[in-house]
Amino acid sequence: MLDRECDWVIKHRLVEAYRERHQLPPSHPKMALLDLQYHDVTVLYEDSFKSRDERVEKLIASL
């Protein structure tokens, strides 16, 4: 349940899934970029009518 409600849990799962999918070490520069982009309000809140899931998908697509 927390993975749908708690922002830091959502972020952690997203970052870890990306890292595993691309076989990157935690120290890879792309991981730092993803960490920053997660909080980029221009990407996540551009369309406030979209659901949280749609906004996270948009973030992933922007990487």
C-alpha positions as CSV (number, residue, x, y, z in Angstrom):
1,M,0.0,0.0,0.0
2,L,2.8,2.4,0.8
3,D,4.1,2.1,-2.8
4,R,1.0,3.9,-4.0
5,E,0.6,6.5,-1.2
6,C,4.0,7.5,0.2
7,D,6.1,9.7,-2.1
8,W,9.5,8.5,-0.9
9,V,8.5,4.8,-1.4
10,I,7.2,5.5,-4.9
11,K,10.4,7.4,-5.7
12,H,12.6,4.6,-4.3
13,R,10.8,1.9,-6.3
14,L,10.9,3.9,-9.5
15,V,14.7,4.7,-9.1
16,E,15.5,1.1,-8.2
17,A,13.4,-0.3,-11.1
18,Y,15.2,2.0,-13.6
19,R,18.6,1.1,-12.2
20,E,18.0,-2.6,-12.4
21,R,16.5,-2.4,-15.9
22,H,19.5,-0.6,-17.2
23,Q,22.0,-2.5,-15.0
24,L,23.5,0.7,-13.5
25,P,25.4,1.0,-10.3
26,P,23.8,3.3,-7.7
27,S,26.7,5.8,-8.2
28,H,26.0,6.2,-11.9
29,P,25.4,9.8,-13.0
30,K,22.0,8.9,-14.5
31,M,20.8,7.9,-11.1
32,A,21.6,11.3,-9.7
33,L,19.7,12.8,-12.7
34,L,16.7,10.6,-12.1
35,D,16.7,11.7,-8.5
36,L,16.6,15.3,-9.5
37,Q,14.1,14.9,-12.3
38,Y,11.7,13.1,-10.0
39,H,11.2,16.5,-8.2
40,D,11.0,18.6,-11.4
41,V,7.6,20.1,-11.0
42,T,7.5,21.3,-14.6
43,V,7.4,17.6,-15.7
44,L,5.2,16.2,-12.9
45,Y,2.7,19.0,-12.6
46,E,2.4,20.4,-16.0
47,D,-1.1,18.9,-16.3
48,S,-2.6,18.8,-12.9
49,F,-5.6,16.9,-14.2
50,K,-3.5,13.8,-14.8
51,S,-3.2,11.1,-12.2
52,R,-0.1,10.6,-10.2
53,D,0.6,7.4,-12.2
54,E,0.3,9.2,-15.5
55,R,2.7,11.9,-14.3
56,V,5.3,9.3,-13.1
57,E,5.0,7.6,-16.5
58,K,5.7,10.9,-18.2
59,L,8.8,11.3,-16.0
60,I,10.1,7.9,-17.0
61,A,9.4,8.7,-20.7
62,S,11.5,11.9,-20.4
63,L,14.6,10.1,-19.3
